[in-house]
């Protein structure tokens, strides 16, 4: 088939919202946010810049710029993943102390909201595809030093094409 007669379609809507959304779902939805941003950047922003530089008349596209959600999750200094990493360094951190840190940092942000439902502590992120309530649940391992040593030994034995990667792991696992 002639490639000039083909149309490529990217299905970026692998986004999911469940009744219970844990850390794993946040990571999946974060990946989808990154894909959406990449799509926006390459489909809308760069094309508009090209049209402007070539002085081609066009109607600007109205699209959702999801950079604010990406910043909430990953921004250095204040992103949720950065705050989680900081929180996990303290042995007495709890779901409540982590949520408190999130609320203190992101209160008033248009894409973030605290929500407490029964005994479950939740926060809401307003993604490009909709609002998702995430459960905050930090479960600590009994001996983080032992776990970290085990992981380091395991990962140091893995190599690909002579390249050894060094990984840093958080001191917690997340369960829904």
PyMOL commands that set and color helices and strands:
alter all, ss='L'
color gray80, all
select helices_A, chain A and resi 3-5+23-53+67-74+80-87+95-106+144-156
alter helices_A, ss='H'
color red, helices_A
select strands_A, chain A and resi 112-117+120-127+130-135+138-140+172-174
alter strands_A, ss='S'
color yellow, strands_A
deselect
rebuild
show_as cartoon
